[in-house]
Amino acid sequence: MQENSQTFYHILQNGVKIVHRWTPSPVAYVGVMVGAGTRHETPEENGMAHYIEHCVFKGTTHHSARQIIHAIEGIGGEINAYTTKEETTFYAAILAEHVQLTLHLIAEMILQPTFKKEETDKERMVIMDEIESYNDSPSELIYDDFENLVFAGSSLEMPILGTKKTLRHISSKPSYPLEWMKTHYTPDRMVVFCQGDVKPEKIFRLAEREFGHLSGKAGLSGKAALSGKISLSASKTSGLSGEAGLSSVSVSGLDSPRTASYHKHTHQVHAMLGGKAYHLGHERQLPMFLLNNILGGGSLNSRLNLSLRESKGLVYTVESTYTPLSDTGYWCIYWACDPEDYTQSLALVQKELDKLRETPLTPSALRHALIQLRGQLAISAQNQENAALAMAKSMLYHGSAPDWQQTFEKISLTTPQELFDIANDLFLAQNRYILTYK
């Protein structure tokens, strides 16, 4: 369905960005992404963004928690939300005919939450259980601890879920989350997004109706109504010519690379090795995405999987990840193995990194890697949910949302020398962090 898609852009006068990708699907994904996440918190309020994500579902000035659930699920839809280090996103999957009702409800949740204590107290306990569950899953927890290691000294080291102590503090008064939202849920940080068989003019008008009254920096308290014509633009190659996205929050005072090991009483050793990488929009972001896919992406023929699992049988899972953020980023390799196999596994991981630094890919190897990636991108684009969320994030930071074909066109220009240079920039031994659970 992506082959027939078109992407449309608009910005409201107050700065709210809108992106809509028309596809022939009768199922639409519609929502709001806000550029406010864990890194925007203070240590005392750690977990606030995630707490808000949960609690806006617990009631608004017009609807109870039960009414919110029934409003979407009663029409066969699914409503969801998630929090990252830099964004909070609220969205739903519904039949396209229900997009007006759905966007209105999401807007109400974001702009008119009540945070009634009897409801949020129950939700705080749910989040505390989530923290305990997370702590019991070393394969998930290790990512948080690795970010803590790599970004020590900045707000990026804080866990998304917060701690039990900070949760008790931020949930003690409704004014705490409301003030935080007033500061961070501003129009210039909002993207309204939709994907499905909906006319773009309709999405633009609905976004104007729900968010056009907000003043540029006032967030929840904005009252002034803004008028203006709906400017419809469709593009297959570029986005908006105005503001491209959020201003970066700089990462400073970061510690030098180091290692860490924690005793978690697990029957396996869980390990992660990685380092800092390129930020969103960096000229090497897409080539690094390709290089990561070659190294240890989601396929069984990645170099790490062939070396550690298929050849030696040392691990069940080994994967590499590249995570670009607004002003920084990191790459990491995760694996779990028996304690007696850890030393050999680590040596093999480092060997694969050194191979990429010592020997450039042949043109033939690069060609095969691009063929594989093209297929993976095409298949991934068929997942409308992931495609819609990726589109919203691209709009938030870049002011445009290229489809998978446009993205691949850029990646296909990558040369063996570029990948070789990236490997020698990022994979140096002295730049690596190593974290283990034993």
C-alpha positions in Angstrom: 0.0 0.0 0.0 2.9 2.3 0.6 3.5 2.5 -3.2 0.3 4.5 -3.6 0.9 6.8 -0.6 1.2 10.5 -0.6 2.5 12.7 2.3 1.0 16.0 3.2 2.3 18.7 5.5 1.0 21.8 7.4 1.9 24.0 10.3 -0.7 25.9 12.4 0.0 29.5 13.2 0.9 28.6 16.7 3.6 26.1 15.6 1.8 22.7 15.8 3.0 20.5 13.0 0.8 18.2 11.1 1.8 15.3 8.8 -0.7 13.0 7.0 0.2 10.1 4.8 -2.7 9.0 2.6 -2.9 5.3 2.0 -5.8 3.2 0.7 -6.1 1.4 4.0 -9.5 1.7 5.7 -7.7 1.5 9.1 -6.2 4.8 10.2 -3.5 5.6 12.8 -4.0 9.0 14.3 -2.3 10.6 17.2 -0.1 13.3 18.8 3.6 13.1 19.4 5.0 15.6 22.0 8.7 16.4 22.2 8.8 15.9 25.9 10.4 12.9 27.6 12.7 11.7 30.3 15.6 14.0 29.4 13.5 17.1 30.1 13.0 16.1 33.7 15.0 17.0 36.8 16.3 14.2 39.0 13.6 15.0 41.6 10.8 14.5 39.0 12.3 11.6 37.2 9.5 9.5 35.7 7.2 12.4 35.2 6.8 12.1 31.4 5.9 8.4 31.8 3.6 9.1 34.7 1.7 11.6 32.6 1.5 9.2 29.8 -0.3 6.8 32.1 -2.5 9.2 34.0 -4.1 11.2 31.2 -6.0 8.0 30.5 -7.5 8.2 34.0 -9.9 11.0 33.3 -10.4 14.4 31.8 -12.7 17.3 32.6 -15.4 15.6 30.4 -14.7 11.9 30.5 -13.8 9.3 33.1 -11.2 6.6 32.6 -13.9 4.1 31.7 -15.6 6.4 29.2 -12.2 7.0 27.5 -11.7 3.3 27.0 -15.2 2.6 25.8 -15.1 5.6 23.4 -12.3 4.0 21.4 -12.8 0.3 22.0 -16.6 0.6 21.5 -15.9 1.4 17.9 -13.4 -1.5 17.6 -10.4 0.7 17.9 -7.2 0.4 20.0 -5.7 3.4 21.9 -2.1 3.4 23.1 0.7 5.6 24.3 4.5 5.3 25.1 7.3 7.4 26.5 10.9 7.6 25.3 13.9 9.7 26.5 12.7 12.6 24.2 9.1 12.1 23.2 5.7 11.1 24.6 3.2 9.8 22.0 -0.6 9.2 22.2 -2.3 7.4 19.3 -5.0 5.1 18.2 -5.8 2.6 15.4 -9.4 3.0 14.2 -11.5 2.8 11.1 -10.8 5.9 9.1 -14.5 7.1 9.5 -13.8 7.6 13.3 -10.8 9.8 13.0 -12.6 13.0 14.1 -13.9 11.4 17.4 -10.5 9.8 18.1 -8.4 13.0 17.6 -10.8 14.9 19.7 -10.5 12.4 22.6 -6.7 12.4 22.3 -6.6 16.2 22.4 -8.9 16.2 25.4 -6.6 13.8 27.2 -3.5 16.0 26.5 -5.1 19.4 27.1 -7.7 18.7 29.9 -6.5 15.9 32.2 -7.6 16.1 35.8 -5.1 13.9 37.7 -7.7 13.0 40.3 -5.8 11.6 43.2 -8.0 8.5 43.8 -7.3 7.5 40.2 -3.6 8.4 40.0 -2.8 6.7 43.2 -4.0 3.4 41.6 -2.0 4.2 38.5 1.1 4.9 40.6 0.9 1.4 41.9 0.6 0.0 38.4 3.8 1.9 37.4 5.6 0.6 40.5 4.7 -3.0 39.4 6.0 -2.1 36.0 9.3 -1.0 37.6 9.5 -4.3 39.5 8.7 -6.3 36.3 11.4 -4.4 34.4 14.0 -5.0 37.1 13.2 -8.8 36.8 14.0 -8.7 33.0 17.8 -8.3 32.6 17.5 -8.3 28.8 15.4 -5.1 29.0 17.0 -3.5 32.1 20.5 -3.6 30.6 19.6 -1.0 28.0 18.7 1.5 30.7 21.9 0.7 32.7 23.9 1.0 29.5 22.5 4.5 28.7 23.3 5.4 32.3 26.9 4.3 31.6 27.2 6.1 28.3 25.4 9.3 29.2 26.5 9.6 32.9 26.3 13.3 33.9 23.3 14.2 31.8 19.6 13.8 32.0 19.8 10.9 29.5 21.1 8.6 32.2 17.8 8.7 34.1 15.4 5.7 33.6 12.1 6.4 31.7 10.0 4.8 34.5 11.6 6.8 37.3 12.0 5.3 40.8 9.5 4.5 43.5 10.8 7.5 45.5 10.3 10.0 42.6 6.9 8.5 41.8 5.7 9.2 45.3 6.8 12.8 44.9 5.4 13.6 41.5 2.1 11.9 42.3 1.6 13.6 45.6 -0.2 16.7 44.1 -2.1 17.1 40.8 -0.4 20.4 40.3 3.0 18.8 39.7 2.2 17.0 36.5 -0.1 19.8 35.3 2.7 22.4 35.7 5.1 20.1 34.0 2.7 19.7 31.0 2.2 23.5 31.0 5.9 23.9 30.6 6.7 21.1 28.1 3.5 20.4 26.2 3.7 23.5 24.1 2.5 23.8 20.5 6.0 24.1 19.0 6.7 20.6 20.4 3.6 19.0 19.1 3.0 16.9 15.9 -0.5 15.7 14.9 -0.1 12.7 12.6 -2.4 10.5 10.7 -2.0 7.6 8.2 -4.8 6.0 6.3 -7.7 6.7 3.9 -8.5 10.2 5.1 -8.5 13.4 3.1 -5.6 15.6 4.2 -7.9 18.7 4.3 -9.9 16.9 7.0 -6.9 16.2 9.2 -5.7 19.8 8.9 -9.1 21.2 9.9 -9.4 18.8 12.8 -6.0 19.7 14.1 -6.8 23.4 13.8 -10.1 22.8 15.7 -8.4 20.8 18.5 -5.0 22.7 18.9 -5.3 26.0 17.0 -6.4 27.9 20.1 -3.1 27.1 22.0 -0.7 30.0 22.2 2.8 29.5 21.0 4.5 28.9 24.4 1.6 28.6 26.8 0.8 25.0 26.4 -2.2 24.0 28.5 -3.1 27.6 29.5 -3.3 28.9 26.0 -6.7 30.5 25.3 -6.3 32.8 22.3 -8.1 31.5 19.2 -5.9 31.6 16.1 -7.4 31.9 12.6 -5.7 31.2 9.3 -6.1 29.4 6.0 -5.4 25.7 5.7 -2.4 25.4 3.4 -2.5 22.1 1.7 0.8 20.7 0.3 1.6 17.3 -1.0 5.2 16.2 -1.5 7.1 13.1 -2.6 10.5 14.6 -1.9 10.6 17.3 0.7 8.8 18.7 3.7 8.3 22.2 5.1 10.3 25.1 4.2 9.9 26.8 7.6 11.1 25.6 11.0 12.5 22.1 10.6 12.1 20.8 14.2 12.9 21.1 17.8 16.0 22.8 19.1 18.5 20.4 20.6 19.1 19.9 24.3 22.8 19.6 24.5 24.6 16.8 26.3 27.6 18.1 28.2 29.9 16.9 30.9 29.9 13.3 29.9 32.4 10.9 31.4 35.1 9.1 29.5 34.4 5.5 28.3 34.5 2.9 31.0 33.2 -0.5 32.0 30.8 -1.6 34.6 29.6 -5.0 36.0 26.6 -5.7 38.2 25.7 -8.8 40.1 22.1 -9.7 39.2 22.0 -13.4 40.2 21.1 -14.4 36.6 22.0 -17.9 35.3 23.5 -16.3 32.2 25.9 -13.4 31.7 24.1 -10.5 30.0 26.4 -8.2 28.2 26.4 -5.0 26.3 29.1 -3.3 24.4 28.8 0.0 22.5 29.5 3.7 22.4 28.3 7.1 21.3 27.1 7.7 17.8 25.6 10.3 15.4 22.5 12.4 16.2 19.3 12.6 14.3 19.8 14.4 11.0 23.6 13.8 10.9 24.9 13.2 7.4 26.2 9.8 8.6 22.9 8.8 10.3 21.6 6.7 7.3 25.0 5.1 6.4 25.3 4.1 10.1 21.9 2.6 10.0 23.1 0.4 7.1 26.4 -0.5 8.8 24.5 -1.5 12.0 22.2 -3.7 9.9 25.3 -5.4 8.4 26.9 -5.8 11.8 24.0 -7.2 13.9 20.6 -6.1 12.6 17.5 -8.3 12.8 18.5 -10.9 10.3 20.1 -14.3 10.8 22.8 -13.5 8.3 24.2 -10.5 10.2 27.9 -10.8 11.0 27.4 -11.1 14.7 24.8 -13.7 14.4 26.8 -15.8 12.0 29.9 -15.6 14.2 28.5 -16.1 17.7 25.4 -18.2 17.1 25.6 -20.0 13.8 29.3 -20.8 13.8 30.0 -21.2 17.5 26.6 -21.8 19.2 27.6 -19.5 22.1 24.4 -17.5 22.2 20.7 -17.6 21.5 20.4 -13.9 20.8 22.9 -11.3 19.7 21.9 -8.0 18.1 23.2 -4.6 17.5 21.2 -1.3 17.8 21.8 2.2 16.7 19.7 4.9 18.5 20.1 8.5 17.2 18.7 11.2 19.5 18.2 14.9 18.9 21.8 16.0 19.6 23.7 12.7 20.3 23.2 9.0 19.9 24.6 5.6 20.7 25.2 2.2 19.3 25.2 -1.1 21.3 25.6 -4.8 20.9 23.6 -7.1 23.3 24.1 -10.8 23.9 23.6 -13.3 26.7 25.6 -16.5 27.2 26.7 -19.0 29.7 29.4 -17.6 32.1 32.1 -19.9 30.8 31.4 -18.6 27.2 31.6 -14.9 28.0 35.3 -14.3 27.3 35.1 -16.1 24.0 31.9 -14.2 23.0 33.4 -10.9 23.9 36.5 -11.6 21.8 34.3 -12.6 18.8 32.2 -9.4 19.1 35.3 -7.3 19.2 36.8 -9.2 16.3 33.7 -8.4 14.1 34.1 -4.7 15.0 37.8 -4.8 14.2 37.0 -6.4 10.8 34.8 -3.5 9.8 37.6 -1.1 10.8 40.4 -3.0 9.0 38.8 -4.2 5.8 36.4 -2.1 3.7 33.4 -3.9 2.3 33.7 -5.1 -1.3 31.3 -3.5 -3.8 29.7 -6.9 -4.1 29.1 -7.2 -0.3 27.7 -3.7 -0.2 25.4 -4.4 -3.1 24.0 -7.5 -1.3 23.6 -5.5 1.9 21.6 -2.9 0.1 19.4 -5.5 -1.6 18.6 -7.0 1.8 17.9 -3.6 3.4 15.6 -2.6 0.6 13.5 -5.7 1.2 13.5 -5.1 5.0 12.4 -1.5 4.6 9.6 -2.4 2.2 8.3 -5.1 4.6 8.6 -2.8 7.6 6.6 -0.1 5.8 3.6 -2.5 5.6 3.3 -2.2 9.3 1.1 0.9 9.4 1.6 1.4 13.1 5.4 1.6 13.0 5.3 3.6 9.8 3.0 6.2 11.3 5.0 6.6 14.4 8.3 6.9 12.4 6.6 9.5 10.2 5.6 11.5 13.3 9.1 11.4 14.8 10.7 12.5 11.5 8.2 15.4 11.3 9.0 16.4 14.9 12.7 16.7 14.3 13.1 17.4 10.6 9.8 19.0 9.4 9.4 16.3 6.8 8.7 12.5 6.6 10.2 10.7 3.7 8.7 7.3 2.8 10.8 4.1 2.7 11.6 4.5 -1.0 13.0 8.0 -0.4 15.0 6.8 2.6 16.4 3.9 0.7 17.4 6.2 -2.3 19.6 8.1 0.1 21.1 5.0 1.8 21.8 3.5 -1.6 24.3 6.3 -2.3 26.5 5.0 0.5 30.0 3.8 -0.5 32.3 1.2 1.0 34.7 4.0 2.0 31.9 5.8 4.0 31.2 2.6 6.0 34.9 2.1 6.5 35.3 5.7 7.8 32.3 5.3 10.1 33.6 2.1 11.6 37.0 3.8 12.3 35.2 6.8 13.8 32.8 4.9 16.2 34.3 1.4 16.7 37.7 2.3 18.1 38.6 0.2 21.1 39.2 3.2 23.3 35.6 4.5 22.5 33.8 1.4 23.7 31.7 1.0 26.8 31.2 -2.5 28.3 28.4 -3.5 30.7 27.8 -6.9 32.2 25.3 -8.6 34.4 26.8 -11.6 36.2 
